[in-house]
């Protein structure tokens, strides 16, 4: 719900994001056959950094919603 957005934003800004082991299925390959290898490798590494950052943020969002769901469940059990 929209009323949770400030809490979620606070969670994403104030707490460390979980680690991401996301690789995108791309393994590190060393090569020098192509004059553009260095340039392409740096582009791939940049994309991997961005993907890991998005993955970490996604994990943090999932964790936030999971914790919130547990609080709702506990409240419902209490009201029974």
NORKAPE-V914138 format. One record per pair of residues at least 12 apart in sequence whose C-alpha atoms are under 8 Angstrom apart, sorted by the first residue. I is the first residue (numbers start at 1). J is the second residue. If there is no record, write none. Layout:
BEGIN
i;j
I;J
I;J
END
This chain:
BEGIN
i;j
8;61
8;64
11;60
11;64
12;57
12;60
12;61
17;56
17;57
17;59
17;60
18;56
18;57
18;59
18;60
19;56
20;52
20;53
20;55
20;56
21;52
22;48
22;51
22;52
22;55
23;48
23;52
24;48
24;51
END
